[in-house]
Amino acid sequence: MQNALYELTAAQLTEGYRTKKITPVEATQACLDRIADLNPVINAFCLVDEAAALAQAEQSTARWQTNTPLGPLDGVPVSIKDLLLTKDWPTRRGSKVIPAEGDWSEDSPPVARIRDAGGILLGKTTTPEFAAKGVTDSPLTGATRNPWDITRTPGGSSGGAAAAVASGMGPLALGTDAGGSLRIPAAMCGLFTIKPTGGRVPSYPPTPYGSFAASGPISWSVEDAAILLTVLSGDDWRDGSALPLDSMDYANGLNQDLRRLRIGWSPDLGFARPQTAVLDAAEKALGQLEALGHLVEKVSAPFDNPTNTYEDLRAGMTVAAFARMGDAQFAQMDPALVAHIQESRSNANLASYLAADSARTEICRQMRQFHTEFDLLLTPALACTTFEVGIDGPMGMAESRHWSPYTFPFNLTRQPAVTLPCGMDPNGLPLAIQVVGPLYSEMLLLQFSRQYERAYPWNRARATPRLPE
């Protein structure tokens, strides 16, 4: 192997295991060493279990030595966002109000699938408190930094997951997305992600935000994301809304030739205000897609402005999610989250929630109609590039709906969406496009993304080893 082990993709690692050039123990130790070197600076992990990871790696090495791997993920180091139950590890969700002591005896469905597939669980990655905002800092774990520039945020709420992958602390990360929480940090860290169709990856325990949410991979490559999504997908008896198991192998057929696709390009969705650098990079990507043979057509807004619909639904969900919390808990929590909870309690009501739910149904209908004419929808991933760590938004875009207006609509519609790196801003920071497909079109999105990746491969971040003086 030419590259350092921590630079290899999951697919490259498993090929190395198959040919006996490397072992899961060696790869896991390389990631653990990288974590030891860089996590004090990046702060991507809030928990690392070196002993457990190496024990799993020993078991995987034994399987590979006898050519009996559990599957394409066997021996691959994976990190888990600290929002997902993980057996024997506390899941504190970035909050001091959740004690480390407790009955941590169960894996959430996606974690269980990774474990059953032989993935090596490295530890838990940071999240803002209760994953409630689009940057990653919390009273419990402090601020997480972007490996491209450690004075900048990696985004959120799966910011620790993205920062870990971008800095080489592991090739794959499991995150969640209820408003952009996979796509935002992937875009800010120059990585690939796919938010699958709602219900594609089963979830447990239930949450009021469940109809918005999806779990999915963050990775360096499309192939790696396809491998992990294959493992994650399917039914689980604990999730009554999970889609049936379809036995789809998303990594198989990635390089299949695509027919000419008709792609609708919306630079603003009718309400966003993207920065010039964002539009410049996206429009360059349009030309690249046309060079690949696809038909790209600028479209008007495919739906009515969904901001109020999302916010009214979110307010009702927030009241339900934090119903048992009061002043004692609020004193330990992120003031911005406390303010949102209190505002939701003041403004949310049954009538506004039901009206928003009806409006959501109409937005879903409008997108279904859009896809009768267009195979895919293309937008910028974000309205801006990454900004300074420690703030919730750049100047003039204080709230995430201003700088991340493109992601949350597709949590409303439950549609699958990917983030594709497409260049750099004038400061050398990553920019990305978002591609949205019809419901259940993960295979098409992955094939499309792989075609783009092969034609226009993106660079990978290299973490700065120390803070500036």
C-alpha positions in Angstrom: 0.0 0.0 0.0 1.4 3.4 -1.1 -0.7 5.6 1.2 -0.6 5.7 5.0 -3.3 3.3 6.3 -5.4 6.1 7.7 -5.7 7.6 4.2 -7.2 4.4 2.7 -10.9 4.1 1.8 -13.0 1.3 3.2 -12.9 -0.4 -0.2 -9.1 -0.1 -0.3 -8.8 -1.5 3.2 -10.9 -4.6 2.5 -8.9 -5.2 -0.7 -5.7 -5.1 1.4 -7.2 -7.5 3.9 -8.2 -9.9 1.0 -4.7 -9.8 -0.4 -3.1 -10.1 3.1 -1.1 -6.9 2.6 -2.6 -5.4 5.7 -4.7 -6.5 8.6 -7.7 -4.9 10.4 -5.5 -4.6 13.5 -3.0 -2.5 11.6 -5.6 -0.3 10.0 -7.5 0.2 13.3 -4.2 1.1 15.2 -3.4 3.6 12.4 -6.8 5.3 13.0 -6.4 5.2 16.8 -2.9 6.8 16.4 -4.4 9.5 14.2 -7.1 10.2 16.7 -4.5 10.5 19.5 -2.5 12.9 17.4 -5.3 15.1 16.1 -8.4 14.8 18.3 -6.9 17.2 20.9 -7.0 19.8 18.1 -10.0 18.8 16.0 -12.3 17.5 18.9 -14.2 15.1 16.6 -14.5 12.3 19.2 -16.1 12.6 22.6 -15.4 8.9 23.4 -12.7 6.6 22.1 -12.6 2.9 23.2 -9.2 1.7 22.1 -9.4 -1.6 23.9 -12.7 -2.5 22.4 -11.7 -1.4 18.9 -8.5 -3.5 18.9 -10.4 -6.5 20.3 -12.9 -6.3 17.4 -10.0 -5.8 15.0 -8.3 -9.0 16.3 -11.5 -10.9 15.7 -11.8 -9.5 12.2 -8.1 -10.3 11.4 -8.8 -13.9 12.3 -11.7 -14.0 10.0 -9.8 -12.6 7.1 -6.9 -15.0 7.7 -9.4 -17.9 7.1 -11.1 -16.0 4.2 -14.4 -15.9 6.1 -15.2 -12.1 6.5 -18.7 -11.2 7.5 -19.0 -8.9 4.5 -17.5 -5.9 2.7 -17.5 -3.9 6.0 -15.5 -6.4 8.0 -12.5 -4.8 9.6 -13.4 -1.3 8.5 -13.1 1.4 11.3 -16.3 3.3 11.7 -17.3 6.1 14.1 -20.8 6.6 15.6 -22.4 10.0 16.2 -23.2 10.5 19.8 -26.9 10.6 19.1 -27.2 6.9 18.4 -27.5 4.2 21.1 -24.3 2.1 21.3 -24.0 -0.8 23.6 -21.7 -0.3 26.6 -21.0 3.3 25.7 -23.0 6.3 27.1 -25.0 8.2 24.5 -25.1 11.7 26.0 -26.3 13.6 22.8 -23.9 16.5 23.6 -25.7 17.3 26.8 -24.8 17.6 30.4 -28.3 16.8 31.4 -27.8 13.1 30.3 -25.6 11.4 32.8 -22.8 9.1 31.7 -24.1 6.5 34.1 -27.1 4.5 32.9 -28.3 1.3 31.2 -26.4 1.4 28.0 -27.3 -2.1 27.0 -28.7 -1.8 23.5 -27.5 -0.8 20.1 -29.7 1.4 17.8 -30.6 -0.5 14.6 -27.8 1.1 12.4 -25.2 0.5 15.0 -26.3 -3.1 15.4 -26.0 -3.6 11.7 -22.5 -2.2 11.6 -21.5 -4.4 14.5 -23.1 -7.5 12.9 -21.3 -6.8 9.6 -17.9 -6.8 11.3 -17.3 -3.0 11.4 -14.8 -1.8 14.0 -16.5 0.7 16.3 -13.9 3.4 17.2 -16.0 5.6 19.4 -18.6 8.3 19.5 -18.3 11.6 17.6 -19.4 15.0 18.8 -22.7 16.7 18.2 -24.3 19.9 19.3 -26.7 19.5 22.2 -29.5 17.2 21.1 -28.3 17.8 17.5 -30.3 21.0 17.6 -28.2 23.2 15.3 -26.1 23.2 12.2 -22.7 23.7 13.8 -21.0 21.5 16.3 -20.4 22.9 19.8 -22.0 22.0 23.0 -21.7 22.7 26.8 -20.6 19.1 27.2 -17.9 18.8 24.6 -17.0 22.3 23.5 -16.3 23.2 19.8 -15.3 20.9 17.0 -13.1 22.3 14.3 -12.9 21.9 10.5 -9.8 20.0 9.3 -9.5 22.3 6.3 -9.1 25.3 8.6 -9.2 24.8 12.3 -10.5 28.3 12.9 -13.7 27.3 11.1 -16.7 25.1 11.9 -17.2 21.7 10.3 -20.9 22.3 10.4 -23.4 20.1 12.1 -25.0 18.4 13.6 -22.9 15.5 12.4 -19.9 17.7 12.6 -17.7 15.4 14.6 -18.5 12.6 12.2 -17.4 14.7 9.2 -14.3 16.1 10.9 -13.2 12.6 11.9 -13.4 11.4 8.3 -11.9 14.5 6.7 -8.9 14.4 9.1 -8.2 10.7 8.6 -9.4 9.5 11.9 -11.4 6.7 10.2 -12.7 6.1 6.7 -16.4 6.0 7.5 -18.7 7.7 9.9 -22.4 7.1 10.8 -24.4 10.3 11.3 -28.0 11.5 11.3 -30.0 14.2 9.4 -33.2 15.8 10.4 -32.7 19.1 8.6 -29.3 18.8 6.9 -27.1 17.3 9.6 -25.3 14.9 7.2 -25.3 17.2 4.2 -24.1 20.4 6.0 -20.9 19.0 7.5 -20.1 16.9 4.4 -20.3 20.1 2.3 -18.2 22.1 4.7 -15.5 19.3 5.1 -15.3 18.3 1.4 -16.8 14.9 1.8 -19.6 12.8 0.3 -22.8 11.8 2.0 -26.2 10.5 1.2 -29.3 11.1 3.2 -31.4 8.1 2.4 -35.2 8.0 1.9 -36.9 8.3 5.2 -37.3 4.8 6.6 -34.6 3.3 4.5 -32.4 2.9 7.6 -34.4 1.8 10.6 -34.3 3.9 13.8 -34.8 3.4 17.5 -35.7 4.7 20.0 -38.6 6.8 18.6 -38.3 10.6 18.7 -40.7 13.4 17.9 -38.4 14.4 15.0 -38.5 10.9 13.5 -40.5 11.8 10.4 -37.7 14.3 9.5 -34.8 12.1 10.3 -32.6 9.6 8.5 -29.3 7.9 9.4 -26.6 7.6 6.8 -22.9 7.5 5.9 -20.2 10.2 5.6 -17.2 9.1 3.6 -14.3 10.1 1.3 -15.8 8.2 -1.6 -19.1 7.3 -3.2 -18.2 3.6 -3.1 -17.6 3.6 0.7 -20.9 5.3 1.3 -22.6 2.7 -0.9 -21.0 -0.1 1.1 -22.1 1.3 4.4 -25.6 2.2 3.2 -26.0 -1.4 2.0 -25.2 -2.6 5.6 -27.5 0.0 7.2 -30.6 -0.5 5.0 -33.5 -2.8 5.8 -36.2 -3.7 8.3 -36.1 -3.7 12.1 -39.0 -4.8 14.3 -38.3 -1.9 16.6 -39.1 0.7 13.9 -42.7 0.6 12.7 -42.0 3.0 9.8 -38.9 1.2 8.4 -39.0 0.2 4.8 -39.0 -3.5 3.9 -35.7 -5.2 3.3 -35.0 -5.1 -0.4 -31.6 -6.8 -0.4 -30.1 -4.0 -2.6 -26.4 -4.0 -2.9 -25.7 -0.3 -3.5 -22.0 -0.9 -4.2 -22.7 -3.4 -7.0 -23.3 -1.6 -10.3 -22.0 1.8 -9.2 -20.0 2.2 -12.4 -22.9 1.2 -14.7 -23.3 3.5 -17.7 -26.1 6.0 -17.0 -28.7 7.1 -19.6 -28.9 10.8 -20.3 -30.6 12.3 -17.3 -32.8 15.4 -17.2 -31.7 17.5 -14.3 -33.5 20.6 -12.9 -31.2 23.3 -11.6 -32.6 25.6 -9.0 -30.0 28.1 -7.7 -32.3 29.5 -4.9 -35.4 27.3 -4.6 -37.3 30.5 -4.8 -36.1 31.9 -1.4 -32.4 31.2 -0.8 -29.7 33.9 -1.1 -26.5 32.1 -2.0 -23.1 33.8 -2.0 -21.3 34.5 -5.3 -18.6 31.9 -4.7 -21.3 29.3 -4.1 -23.0 30.0 -7.4 -19.8 30.2 -9.3 -18.8 26.7 -8.1 -22.2 25.2 -8.7 -22.4 26.7 -12.2 -19.0 25.2 -13.0 -20.5 21.8 -11.9 -23.4 22.4 -14.3 -21.0 22.5 -17.2 -19.3 19.4 -16.0 -22.6 17.5 -15.8 -23.5 18.7 -19.3 -20.1 17.4 -20.5 -21.0 14.0 -19.1 -24.0 14.0 -21.4 -26.8 15.1 -19.1 -29.4 17.8 -19.9 -29.4 20.5 -17.2 -32.2 23.0 -17.3 -32.8 25.9 -14.9 -36.1 25.7 -13.2 -38.4 27.9 -11.1 -39.0 27.0 -7.5 -40.4 23.4 -7.5 -42.5 24.1 -4.3 -43.8 27.0 -2.2 -41.4 28.4 0.3 -41.3 25.6 3.0 -39.6 27.6 5.8 -42.7 28.3 7.9 -43.9 24.8 7.4 -40.7 23.3 8.7 -40.4 25.7 11.6 -44.0 25.2 12.7 -43.6 21.4 12.6 -40.3 21.6 14.4 -41.7 23.9 17.1 -44.4 21.3 17.9 -41.8 18.5 17.9 -39.6 20.5 20.2 -42.4 21.0 22.7 -42.9 17.2 22.8 -39.2 16.3 22.8 -38.4 18.6 25.8 -41.7 18.4 27.7 -40.1 17.2 30.9 -37.3 19.7 31.0 -37.4 22.8 33.2 -35.2 25.4 34.8 -32.8 22.9 36.5 -31.9 21.4 33.1 -32.0 24.7 31.3 -29.2 26.0 33.5 -26.9 23.4 32.1 -27.9 23.7 28.5 -26.9 25.7 25.4 -28.7 29.0 25.8 -29.7 29.0 22.1 -31.4 25.7 22.5 -33.1 26.8 25.7 -34.4 29.9 23.8 -35.7 27.7 21.0 -37.5 25.5 23.5 -39.1 28.4 25.3 -40.1 30.1 22.0 -41.6 26.8 20.8 -43.6 26.5 24.1 -45.0 30.0 23.6 -45.9 29.7 19.9 -46.6 26.1 19.0 -50.2 25.0 19.1 -52.3 22.1 17.6 -53.9 24.2 14.9 -50.5 25.6 13.6 -49.0 22.1 13.7 -51.9 20.5 11.8 -51.8 23.3 9.2 -48.1 22.8 8.7 -48.6 19.1 8.4 -51.2 19.7 5.6 -48.7 22.1 3.9 -46.1 19.4 4.1 -48.3 17.1 2.2 -48.7 19.7 -0.5 -44.9 20.1 -0.8 -44.5 16.4 -1.2 -47.1 16.4 -3.9 -45.3 19.3 -5.7 -42.0 17.3 -5.6 -43.7 14.2 -6.9 -45.0 16.3 -9.8 -41.5 17.8 -10.4 -40.1 14.3 -10.8 -42.6 13.4 -13.6 -40.5 15.8 -15.7 -37.0 15.8 -14.2 -35.0 12.8 -13.0 -33.0 14.8 -10.4 -33.0 18.2 -8.8 -29.7 20.1 -8.4 -29.1 22.9 -5.9 -26.1 24.4 -4.1 -25.5 22.4 -0.9 -25.3 25.5 1.2 -25.7 29.3 0.7 -22.2 29.9 2.1 -18.9 28.2 2.8 -17.7 27.3 6.3 -17.5 30.1 8.8 -15.7 30.8 12.1 -16.0 28.3 14.9 -18.0 29.4 17.9 -20.8 31.2 16.1 -24.1 29.9 14.8 -23.9 31.6 11.4 -21.9 34.0 9.4 -22.6 37.8 9.3 -25.9 38.5 7.8 -27.0 34.8 8.1 -27.4 34.3 11.8 -29.9 31.5 11.6 -29.2 28.2 9.9 -32.3 28.5 7.7 -30.5 31.5 6.1 -27.1 29.8 5.4 -28.6 26.3 5.0 -31.8 26.8 3.1 -31.4 23.9 0.7 -31.3 20.9 3.0 -34.4 20.9 5.3 -37.0 20.9 2.5 -36.0 17.3 1.7 -36.5 16.2 5.3 -40.0 17.4 4.9 -40.4 15.3 1.7 -38.3 12.4 3.0 -36.5 12.3 -0.4 -32.9 10.9 -0.7 -30.2 13.6 -1.4 -26.5 13.6 -1.8 -23.8 16.2 -1.2 -21.0 16.3 -3.9 -17.8 18.3 -3.4 -17.5 20.6 -6.5 -14.6 22.9 -5.8 -13.2 25.5 -3.4 -13.9 29.1 -2.5 -11.3 31.8 -2.8 -9.9 30.9 0.6 -9.4 27.3 -0.3 -12.4 26.0 1.6 -14.7 23.3 0.2 -17.9 24.0 -1.7 -20.5 21.4 -2.7 -23.7 20.8 -4.7 -26.8 18.9 -3.5 -28.5 16.4 -5.8 -32.0 15.3 -4.8 -33.8 12.2 -6.3 -37.3 10.9 -6.1 -38.3 8.7 -3.2 -36.5 5.4 -3.1 -33.9 6.4 -5.8 -30.7 5.8 -3.7 -29.2 3.6 -6.4 -29.7 6.2 -9.1 -28.2 9.0 -6.9 -25.2 6.8 -6.0 -24.5 5.9 -9.7 -24.8 9.5 -10.7 -22.5 10.6 -7.9 -20.0 7.9 -8.8 -20.0 9.0 -12.4 -19.3 12.6 -11.3 -16.6 11.5 -8.9 -14.8 9.5 -11.5 -14.8 12.4 -13.9 -14.0 15.1 -11.4 -12.4 13.6 -8.3 -12.2 15.8 -5.2 -9.3 16.4 -2.9 -9.2 15.2 0.7 -8.5 17.4 3.7 -5.4 17.1 5.7 -5.8 18.3 9.3 -3.5 21.0 10.7 -1.6 19.3 13.6 -1.8 22.2 16.1 -3.7 25.4 16.9 -2.2 28.7 15.6 0.0 30.6 18.0 
